[in-house]
Structures are given as structure tokens and as C-alpha cells.
Amino acid sequence: MTPLDSLNLTPSPRAVELRARLVEFMHDHVFPAEAEYHAYRAAAGPGDHTLPPVIEELKKEARRRELWNLFLPAFSGISQLDYAGLAEVTGWSLELAPEAINGQAPDTGNMELLHLFGTDEQKKQWLDPLMDGTIRSVFVMTEKDVASSDASNIETSIVRDGDEYVINGRKWWSSGAADERARVFIVMGKTAPDAAKHRQQSMILVPRDTPGLTIVRDVPVFGRHDQHGHCEVELRDVRVPVDSLLGEEGAGFAMAQARLGPGRIHHCMRALGAAERALSLLVDRASSRIAFGKPLAEQGLVQAGIAESRIEINQARLLCQHASAVIDTHGNKAAAPLVSQAKVAVPRIASQVIDRAIQVYGGAGVSDDVPLAAMYGWHRAMRIFDGPDEVHLRTIAKNELRRSTRLA
């Protein structure tokens, strides 16, 4: 691993300029749109997954400001380190900002897969409209009946039959599947169950309207149904042409790891953005709320919580920046231990900061009058998706046990 003192964590001048432009966009357009977004969703009800129209307005404004497709270095011209700071800003308003700049999960990871491994025809059919923001996509890997923390466990079968593949399986936590704009599903399953453990899996592209693909239900997160949904999906005798295979047979596991490296850092940076907003809300509430004759901000326990939050956020940001810089200079594999460290540390810290803000807000903190309850639910879930804490801790420990015990 590259020593810390050899890494330059300074963002490029272009990234600095983009961040200033993005911050302005957040204050002038995104924050003012939040009330309209939530009013539309409340009126539509939890079973409705249509997109509030205000998002399309934000997308037009983001494109006008050239804040579009910044996540993919091949298109944006900026590094992962540069994008990390931008992803953090979008985390200030997680439901609106990432999609407004076409930087939302799971589409970013799916676009990276298509960019890296897709054929020219696959790119024309799916990558181009995804990059244009006219469709969305789904990544279909997690299964209910197996421990999906070990992706080699998946049981969905992908069997070749002449010039078609036949897919059978049941998935869940397929994020985005409830939104009708999601036109393509990237399904991970086994093409060679008797092969070496990490050569059994493949990925295949399945259009939404393919017979046999059924959206069973949208699964709520802590009782909350997100606009795009997190769905249970059944695939029963789903047939697609052989040219629907993404990459090569047996490459699915490796492709998943290539997808998850930068994606995990993007998730972590957005979580830091949420933590920053929670801290801002905490400070505002503590400064304005009077209890026992003085502002809460004058209470020692509240001051300690504010101080701890600032320390934790700054520490976590440096860890994410370090991981991003290693991805830029040495690739995903070299950065994997750092990415695992960030994936454990950041959701914990974000949840702690948000929890402190909830406590200072009192009853309002657990209501929907402020965004803290929704923020807490999502960032608590982060300790499970994209690899649970326990798996990443195992990876970190194994890396330490392989290292020389000689101090250097």
C-alpha cells in the first residue's frame, strides 16, 4: 500500500471549481425543491414510485451548469479523489441531488460495468440512455435464501439453451426495480456451478419487459418506501439472447468487485455529506433551543457531542480521500483494504452524528418534520448493504495478518 506521505490529497483546480458550482446548485435549487419533492411523494402514497416532476427540472438545471456524469473519470476527466468531494456534497440531499446530477446508485455502478465490459451494441442500447438520464437500471445480485454477504453463495441459475440463456432464481434488495424508468436489470447468477468458486458466476442483461421477470414487492427500509424501491424479484424461465451476456462467462464475481470498489467510496462520501448536514442541523437546533434558561449549546454534553461529531467526520473524510487517491494511483485492488476500512467507519460515524442530532431535536427528531429519521434509517442500513461490517472487518484483519510485523 502506498504510504500516506506519498499521496497528494489536494483536489484538482477543476474539482474545486466544480464543487463551488455544485454547492451553489444545492443552495439555489436542490434545498428549495425538497418540500415539493416530499409533498408529491406524500400525496402519491408509498405504493406509487413515479418520479416527482421537480427532479426532471433539477436535471435540466444540472446539465445547464455542466454538473452531469461527473462520477465516471473517462467522461468527466476528473479523478476518483476529485469526485469524492463532489459526492459528499450530493449527500446533503440524498433523495434529490445524486439523481439530479446523474450520479445515483445503482445506475453509476451499472454504467461503470457497461463502460468497462459492455459490447458496442450493449453500450448503444443501455449505456447511452443511462448516461443521458432517460432510463434507469437495476443491479440484481442479493438473494433472500442465502447469505449474500458471500456472493459465491448465490443460487440463481443462468443456463445456455442454444442461442439463448435461461434464467431462474429469486432476488431481493434489487434497488430501483419499482421505478418503471428502470429498463434494464443486470442479473448475477451461476453459469458454471461446478467451476472454481469465483468462476461460477456471470452477469447478464435482462430488459424489464422480458417474460418471466416479475416484481414481487417493494421492500421497505425501516418502514419507509423509497421512490425507486428496493424490490423482491422473481425470474422464472426468463429467456434472453446469448449476446445479453455482460463480459465473459465466469467473470461475474470479478466484475462485481470492480463495480463495488469506487461505488463503496461514493456511498461513503455521500454518507459523510449526510453527517455534515446532520451536524449543521444539530448546531442550529442547539443554538436556538432554550432549555432550563439557556440555549442547549451552552450545555456541556451537547458541546461534547458537537466536538466529537466534527472530529469523527474529519477523520472519516481523510480515510475516504486516502482510499480514493489509491484507486487513482494504484487501482481498485490496492485500495481494497482502505475501501473496507471506510465502509465500516463511515456508516458508523454518520449514524452516530445523525443520532446525536435526533437527540438534540427531541420529539421533532424522530418525526418527518426534519430529515433526520429518514437519514438515520438509510445510514444504519449502510452497515449491511455493499458488504456488512463483519465481512469488511474480516478483510481488514486478513490484510493485517498478511503484513510483516516489522515496523516501518
Protein Blocks (a to p, Z undefined) as FASTA:
>chain_A
ZZfklpcfbdcfklmmmmmmmmmmmmmmmmmmmmmmmmmmmmnopkbccdcfklmmmmmm
mmmnopghklpmklnopafklmmmmmmmmmmmmmlmmmmnopacfklmmmmmmmmmmcfk
lmmmmmmmmmnopaccdddfbafkbcfklmklpmbdcddehjaccdddddehiehjlpmk
lmbdcddddfblmbcfklmbccddddfklghiacfbacdeehiacfkopaddddehiacd
fklpghjehilmmmmmmmmmmmmmmmmmmmmmmmmmmmmmmmmmmmmpcgehiafklpmk
lmmmmmmmmmmmmmmmmmmmmmmmmmmmnojklmmmmmmmmmmmmmmmmmmmmmmmmmmn
mmmlmmckbmklmmmmmmmmmmmggpifklmmmmmmmmmmmpcfbdZZ
